[in-house]
């Protein structure tokens, strides 16, 4: 099994000025030798944060972090299979009155499609994805 990292974990590492490689070493140390990846949706979320940086220096620092991440781990796309599964889960959830941000749903379903869990500090949202293994990081 592997882990798809959610933006909450990556944002925390970036804010603590932890290099991507060191963050991955720390995850391997705590979780064992597992495949670590991320979703293209997480890259979107991180880029959004870079665009909203309060200074040009901070924006450039965030963009470097994103580039390091994308070169260090596989970045999985939203496929037709992910989209279909996410839509079905979202429909069932909304029929029950449960709302889950689309970005978190897509990240969670990407992990499911890979047979991975999600590594996150955002337990509240990811618990709403049925069958998803969640690792709090």
QUINORFEN-V454948 format. One record per residue. N is the residue number from 1. PHI is phi in whole degrees, 0 to 359 (NA if undefined). PSI is psi in whole degrees, 0 to 359 (none if undefined). BURIAL is b if it has 24 or more other C-alpha atoms within 12 Angstrom, else e. Layout:
n & phi & psi & burial
N & PHI & PSI & BURIAL
N & PHI & PSI & BURIAL
//
This chain:
n & phi & psi & burial
1 & NA & 156 & e
2 & 230 & 186 & b
3 & 229 & 133 & b
4 & 264 & 120 & b
5 & 280 & 132 & b
6 & 274 & 158 & b
7 & 299 & 332 & b
8 & 301 & 320 & b
9 & 290 & 318 & b
10 & 289 & 321 & b
11 & 297 & 318 & b
12 & 298 & 316 & e
13 & 296 & 316 & b
14 & 296 & 317 & b
15 & 294 & 329 & e
16 & 274 & 5 & e
17 & 58 & 35 & e
18 & 273 & 124 & e
19 & 299 & 149 & b
20 & 305 & 312 & b
21 & 300 & 319 & e
22 & 293 & 320 & e
23 & 300 & 318 & b
24 & 293 & 322 & b
25 & 297 & 316 & e
26 & 297 & 320 & e
27 & 295 & 316 & b
28 & 298 & 322 & e
29 & 296 & 320 & e
30 & 273 & 332 & e
31 & 250 & 352 & e
32 & 91 & 181 & e
33 & 279 & 89 & e
34 & 237 & 159 & e
35 & 290 & 133 & b
36 & 240 & 134 & b
37 & 216 & 181 & b
38 & 214 & 172 & b
39 & 257 & 151 & b
40 & 301 & 333 & b
41 & 295 & 323 & b
42 & 295 & 322 & b
43 & 298 & 319 & b
44 & 301 & 313 & b
45 & 298 & 318 & b
46 & 293 & 320 & b
47 & 297 & 322 & b
48 & 301 & 314 & e
49 & 297 & 323 & b
50 & 295 & 317 & b
51 & 296 & 332 & e
52 & 267 & 5 & e
53 & 302 & 146 & e
54 & 285 & 341 & e
55 & 223 & 160 & e
56 & 296 & 323 & e
57 & 297 & 316 & e
58 & 295 & 320 & e
59 & 300 & 313 & e
60 & 297 & 322 & e
61 & 296 & 317 & b
62 & 294 & 320 & b
63 & 295 & 322 & b
64 & 297 & 319 & e
65 & 300 & 315 & b
66 & 298 & 316 & b
67 & 296 & 318 & e
68 & 298 & 317 & b
69 & 299 & 311 & b
70 & 296 & 334 & b
71 & 272 & 344 & e
72 & 264 & 333 & e
73 & 226 & 155 & b
74 & 296 & 140 & e
75 & 247 & 112 & b
76 & 269 & 138 & b
77 & 278 & 169 & b
78 & 274 & 113 & b
79 & 266 & 172 & e
80 & 299 & 322 & e
81 & 295 & 317 & e
82 & 297 & 314 & b
83 & 299 & 315 & e
84 & 298 & 312 & e
85 & 296 & 319 & b
86 & 296 & 318 & b
87 & 298 & 319 & e
88 & 295 & 315 & e
89 & 297 & 317 & b
90 & 297 & 319 & b
91 & 298 & 315 & e
92 & 296 & 314 & e
93 & 300 & 312 & e
94 & 294 & 328 & e
95 & 297 & 334 & e
96 & 268 & 0 & e
97 & 83 & 16 & e
98 & 260 & 126 & e
99 & 248 & 133 & e
100 & 229 & 128 & b
101 & 306 & 135 & e
102 & 304 & 321 & b
103 & 299 & 315 & b
104 & 292 & 323 & b
105 & 299 & 314 & b
106 & 295 & 321 & b
107 & 295 & 314 & b
108 & 298 & 317 & b
109 & 290 & 327 & b
110 & 301 & 315 & b
111 & 299 & 315 & b
112 & 301 & 315 & b
113 & 298 & 329 & b
114 & 276 & 349 & b
115 & 78 & 23 & e
116 & 256 & 171 & b
117 & 259 & 181 & b
118 & 245 & 137 & b
119 & 259 & 119 & b
120 & 206 & 165 & b
121 & 249 & 3 & e
122 & 258 & 72 & b
123 & 294 & 325 & e
124 & 304 & 312 & e
125 & 286 & 315 & b
126 & 288 & 340 & b
127 & 295 & 343 & b
128 & 274 & 1 & b
129 & 260 & 108 & b
130 & 298 & 133 & e
131 & 83 & 359 & e
132 & 276 & 127 & b
133 & 280 & 132 & b
134 & 240 & 130 & b
135 & 245 & 121 & b
136 & 279 & 123 & e
137 & 244 & none & b
//
